[in-house]
Each structure stands twice: as structure tokens, then as C-alpha cells.
């Protein structure tokens, strides 16, 4: 990639960190979990514990990432990438539930660090704000790539241990491509550009953080339970393929929402994004069949990273006004929303024996966030 323009090369390197830390380390579990249950490696309750541990680890990682600064973000990127690859490989060697829960918790730590560190490195250290869509598209690419690797490896006859090892090796290769560019890039050779065409597009840090927390709660229920819903509606389809659709929707959406952000203000683009996402979240309730679930995957997948693409650069622009690391603070609040989401879904499921109530609750949270974007920002 040495012949690429410095800005594009930097964005690709940061996107690879996102693909490994988030796409592989955080979200590949969704595609691989059914295989672990099938191989009697995890029970349904053990799988829920592992998922919860990952969300809790993400919160811890966000707290750790508060110590990250633009100047040392390169080191945090490398640690997060290497740690993620190690966690994926270790999952190929263990079978006890408690050990899997612990490793998934550690993987959550590295995922949060990768999100904060890659954002700091590209947006603040490299000052390449227009690289944001490519940066966050890395998450969707990682989701789609890891899901299809799971399908391919399963078709070749590998069990869940072999699937984890495949992902671990693949993530190490991707991280190796990024490492050299991260190390060789210096500060100050890129020109900082505004994220929107509206020069007065200034937002408040407190409402932005609150809205971001609502977004974390709003998307995570769909992201956690969509494969289960799909498996019920489309028993002959590998749910990992549908999860890949979720990722494929996320990758190009970052560019779409970035362009919308350029044309509109942060307030309007964020409100539109959360409104569309709310529609996607409640769609399985309104249309409980294969079409509804696939459309939900596209709509939610096509907006949840768009939220990040809008909100994180907006936060970077006002970071000097806030106390501490605003990007890390937003990741903390987002992770709290992600922890609360499955807890609410589990509680409502025990009462109504379905996910309709939790999906409506998520949709309402997103609508509230959209209204706050227009009124409070």
C-alpha cells in the first residue's frame, strides 16, 4: 500500500485495527456461537454469560482507554490488535465455560481499546477527519469477513475450535498489514478538514454523550438476537450469512452517513440516522418473517456504524471543550447502553416469552435519541 496517498493509507491502517478489534474480536462470536452450542462447548446459559462478559469487558476497556492520548494511540492500537488475535486463538484451546467467559471478557477490553485508540490515532494524531467513514467501515468489513470465514471453515469440516483458530490466524495477518503503516506514520503531514459544510455546527458534549448511550442500547438488542430470530424464520439458511448481511450493510453506510453529515448538520444527520435505525429495530415485530428480518439486518446494520461515523468526529471537534478523553467517555456510555440492552431483553423475555417488548423498548430509545438530537444538541 506504499503507493496510496498518505490519508488513504492511514485510514486503511486504522480500519484494519477496527476490523480485527471489533469485527473479529467483538462480533464474530455472534456467528460462531451456534457452532459452539452444536459442539457442546457452550450451553445456552453459558453463551449468555460469555456475551455479558464481553459487554462488561468492553466497559472496562473503555475505562482503560481513557489513558490513551493521540501521541501514544499507536501503542494502544498494537496492543489491542495483538490481544484480540491472542484471545481468538486461545478460544480454540479451551472448553470449560468459565474459561470461555473470562477470555470473552478480555476480548471485550481489547475491542473497546481498539475503537478508542484507532479513532484517536486517525482523527486526532493524524488529523484526518475525512478518513472517518473508511475507519468505521472497517467494523462492517470485519463482521462480514469473519462471518463468511466461519461459513467457509465450517463447510470444510472444522469444528468450533478450528473456527476460532482460523479467525485468530486471520486477525493476526490483518493486524500485521496495519502495524507497519501505524508505526511509520508521523504527525502533522495531513491537513485537518472540517467534518461538515456548516461552519456553525457546534454541539454540546453532555447531550451528545447521552444520545450516544441511547444509541448503544438501541442497536445491541437486534445485534445480539437477530441470528436467533433468523434461525427461527429461515431454518435452512446459515444464520452467519445473515450476520454477514448485517456487516455488509454497515461498511458502505459509513460513507453514506458521512456524506449526509457533510450536507446536513450533526443534529439533523444524527436524528435521521437514529430514526431510520429505530424503524429497522422494530421491523421484526411489524413483519415477523424472513423478509422483515433481512430488512432489519440491512437497516440496523446500515445505520449503527453510521451513528459512530457522525458522533465520533463531532466529539473530536469539541474534545478541547470537555474534561478528559471525550472519545473514551462516549465509548464508556455506549458500552453501558450495550450492557443494559440484553438485561432488559432478558427480563422482558421472561415475562412475555418473546423479543417484541425489548425491540419496542430499543426503538423508543432510538426515537428519544433522535428527538434529543434536534432539540438538545
N, C-alpha and C positions, 0 to 999 in steps of 0.2 A: 504493500500500500504506500510505498515511498513516493510514488508519482502523484498521489492525491494532494489536493490543496490542503494546507495545514488545518483549516477549520473543519473540513470534511473528515480528515483523518482523526482529528481529536474527537469529533462526535461519534465516529465509528468505534474508537477505542473505548469510550465511555459507555456506548451502547452494548458492547460485548461484556463489560462489567455488569451491566443491568441484566443482560440475557442469562449470565451464569448465576448471579446472586439472587435474582428474583424469578426469572423464567424457569431455571432449573432447580435452584435451591429451595424456592418457596412453593412454586405452583406445580412442579412435576409430580408431587405427591398426590394431587387430585387424580391424575391419570393412572398412577401406579397402585394406588390404594386398593382398587378391586382385585388386582392380581395378588396382593399380599393376603387378602381375605381368602381368595381361592386356594392359595398355597398353605393356608392355616398358619401363617406367620403372625397375623393380627386378627383379633375378633372385631366386631363392630364397635364395642365399647372401647377396646384398646386403640382402634383407629381414631375415635373421637378424642381420646386423651392425647394422642400424638398430635392431632390437629390443634388442640387447645394449647399444648406445649409450644408449638411453633408460633402461635399468635402471641403467647406470653414472651417467648424469646425475641420476637420482633420488637416488643415494647422495651425489653432490656437493651437490645441493640440500639434502639433509638436514643436511649439514655446514655449509652456508651459513646455514640456518635456526636453527642454534644461537645466532646473534647476535640472533635475534628475541626481543623481550620483549613482554609484554602491552601496554605503553604505545605501542610502535611497530609492533605487529602489523598495524594498519590499512594502513600504507605497504607492508608486505610483501604484503598481500592485493592491493593495487592493482598492484604490480609484477608479481606472479605472473599476474594476470588479463590485463593488457596484454601481457605477454611471451608468454603462451600463444596469444593471438589472433594476435600477430605471427608466431609460428612456424608456425601453421596456414596463414596467408596466404602465407608465404614458400614453403612446400611446393608451392603452386600455380604457382610460377615457376621451379623448378629441376628438373633431370632427371638430373644426374650422381649416381652412388651416393655418392661421398664427401661431397657437399654435403648429401644427404638424411640420411646418418649423423650429420653434425655438427648439423644442425637438430634431429633427433630427440633427440640428446644434450642440447641446450639445453632442449628442451621437457621433458625429464625433470627438469632442475633446477627449472624453474618449477612442475612438478607437486608435487614434494616441498615446495617453499616454500608452495604453496597449502594443502597438507594441514596443515602445522605452523602457519602463520600464521592460517588460519581457525579452527583448534582453539584457539589461544591467544586470539584475539580474542573468541570466543564464550564459552569455558569459563572463562577467567581474567580478561580485561579486562571483559567484560560480566557475568561470574559467572552465566551462565545454563546450569547443568549439565543441566537437563531439556530443553534445546534440542538435546542431543547426537543423538538419533535423527533429527531433521529435518536437522541439519547433515550427518551422514554419509549420509543418504538422497540427498543431492544428487549423490553419486558415481553411484549406480544410475540416477537420473533422467538424468544426463548421458550415461551409457553407452547407455541406451535411446533417448534423443532423438537423439544423434549417429548411432547405427546406423540409425534409421529415416530420418533426413535423408539418409544415404548411399544407402539404397534408393530413396527418392523422387527424389533428384537423378539417380541412375543411370537410373531409368526415364524421366526427362525427356531423356536422351541425353547427359548431361555425362560427360566422361572423368575420370580420376583428378585432373587438375589442377583441373577445375571443382568436383569434390567437396571438395577441400581448401579452395578459396576459399569455398565455401558454409559449411563449418564455421568458417572464420576469421571471416566476417561474422557468423554466428550467435553465436559466442562473444563477439564484441565487443558485440553487443546485450545479451546476458545479463549481461555484466560491467558494462555501463552502468546496468542496473537496480539492481545491487548497490552501485555506487560511492557514490551519494548517501546511502543508509542507513548505509553503513560510516563515511562522513565525519561525518554528523550525530549519530551515537550517542555518548553520553558514558559515563563510568564511574560506577558506583555507583547507577544508578537501577533496578537489578534486585536481587532478593533471592536470595542463594545458597541452594540447597536441596540436601539430600543425594541422592546418586545411588542409594542402596539403602535399604531399610527396616531393614536390620541395622546398627545403630549401631556394632558392633564389627567391621565389615567392613574391616579394615586388611590390606593386602597388602605384601609385600616388593618393593622396586624391582628388585633383581637378578633374582629368578626371573620377575618379570613381563616384564622386557625379554627374557629368554631364551625364554620362551613365545611372545612376540610375534615373535621371529625365526623360530621353528619354524613359526608361522602363515604368515609371508611365504613360506617355502619350500614349505609345503603347498598353498597355493592357486594359486601362479603357474604351475605346470605345466598345470593344467586351463585357466587363464585364457589361456595362450599358445597351446595346441594344440587347444583344443576346436573352433574353427571348421574346422580341418583334419580332425579326426575326423568332424565332422558332414557335411562335404562328401563324404566317402567313403561314409557311410551313407545320406545323403539328397541325392543329386546334383541333384535337381530343386528343392531348396529353397535360397533365397539364404541363405548362412551368416550374413549380417548380421542376418536375422530371429532366428536362434537366439541370436546375441550380444545382441540386444535382450531376449530372454527372460532371459538372464543378468542384465542390468541391471534389468529389471522385478522379478526376484526379490530383488535387492539393496535396492531402495528401501524397500518396506514391511517388509522383515526388520529394518531398524534399529529400528523401533517395537516389533516383536515381541520382539527381544532386549533392548531397554531395559526392557520390562515384566517379562520374565523376570529381568533383573538386579535390578529393584525387589523382586521376590518372593523371590529367592534371593540368596545371597552372590556376590561376584565369583568366588570359587573354583568354586562349583557351576555358575554360569551359563556361565563360560568353558569348563569341562570339557565341559558339554553341547554348547555351540556347536562346539567342536573335534571332538567325537565325531561329530556329525551331518555336519560338513564332511568328515571322513575317509570316511564312507560314500559321500558324493557323489563324492569324488575317485576311489575305486576302482570305482564303479559301471560305468563303461565297460568295465572289464576283465571284470567278472562278467556284464554284459549288453551285449555289443558290437553293439548295433543302434540304430535311431533312438530307440526308447523310452528305452533306457539313457542315450543322450547328452543327450536333452532333460531327463530326470530329473536327470542330473548338473548340467546348466546351472542348474536350479531350486535344487537342494540347495546347490551351491557358491556360486552367486550369492546364495542366501538366507542364507548364513552368513558369507561372508568380510568383508562390511562390518559384520555383527553383531559380529564379533571386535573390530573397531575401536571400535564403539559401547560395548562393555563395557570394553575395556582402556584407551582414552584417558582417559575420565573418572576411572577408577580411578587412573591415573597422575597426573592433575591433582590429585587429593585428597592424594596423598603427595609432590607435587612439592617441597614445602618441606623434605622429609627428604633429598632427593637433591642431589648436587652438579651444578650446571649446569642446562641445559634438558632436563628428563626427556622431554617430548614429542618434542623433536628427537632425543634419544638413541634412543628407541624407533623412530622413523622410520628412523634410520640402520641399526639392527639388522634391521628389517623389510626394508629395501632390500637388505641383504647376503643375506638369505634369498632374495629375488627374483632376485638375480644368480646365486646358486648353483643354484637350481632348473633353469633352462634348460640350464646347463652339465652337470648330472647327466643330464638328459633326453637331451641330445645324445650324451653318452658311452655311455649305455645303449642308445640307438637304433643307434649304430654297431656294437654287439655283437649285439643281438637283433633289429634291424630292426623295431622296434615300440616303442610307448609304455607297454606293460604294466608293465615293470620300474620305470620312473620314476614311474608312477602309484602303484604299490605303495609305493615309497620315500616319496612325498609323504604317502600315507595313514598310514604308520608314524610319520612325523614329527609328524603331527597327533595321533595317539593318544598319543605320548610327551608332547606338549604338554598334552593333556587330563589325563593322569596327574599331570604336574607341577603342574597347576592345583589338584588335590585334595591333593597331598602337600606341595609345596614353598612354595605361596603362604601 
